[in-house]
Amino acid sequence: MLRVNASENETYEVRVISRLLVQVAAHYGYHAGQIVLLSKLMKDSNEHITGQYH
């Protein structure tokens, strides 16, 4: 495992950080999919998504 020593008492594991970035990207993709699904469901609707009209 690749380790980067920042100081005497701190060690960061690069694999943990890269795994975190992959998890964040997947989470973002999940929400993007939700937005696409809601957009398709509301495409033919006259309702505003927040219930407010401008």
N, C-alpha and C positions, 0 to 999 in steps of 0.2 A: 504494500500500500504506500502510495506517495504521500509524504508528510512534509509540511513546510513549517519550520520553526520560526515563530514571530519574535519570541523573547524567551527568557530562561524558563518561565512557567507556563507559556502558552504554546500549544501545538494545534494546528488546524489540519484536519483530514480533508484532502481535496476531494476524495470520493463522496464524502458526506455533502459537501457543498454542491457538487455536480448532480447528485441525486436530488437535492432540494430544488435545484433549478428545473430538473425534469418534472418534478411533482408540481411546481408552480405553473409550468407550461401546460401540463395536462389539465390542471384545475382551470386555467384560463380557457382552454379549448372546450371544456365541459360547459362553462358559462356561455361561450360563444354559440355553442349548439343550442342552448336554451333560448337564446335571443333569436336565432334563426327559426326555431320551432314556433315560438310565440308570434313572430312576424308572419309566418305562413298561415297560422291559425287565424290571425286577425286581418289578413289581407283583404278579405271581402266583407269585413265588418265596418260599420260606421262608428263604433265605439272608440273612444280615445283610451289608450292604455292606462292612463292615470285617472280617468273619469272626469277630467277637466277639459273644457273646450276653450279655445282661444278666440 
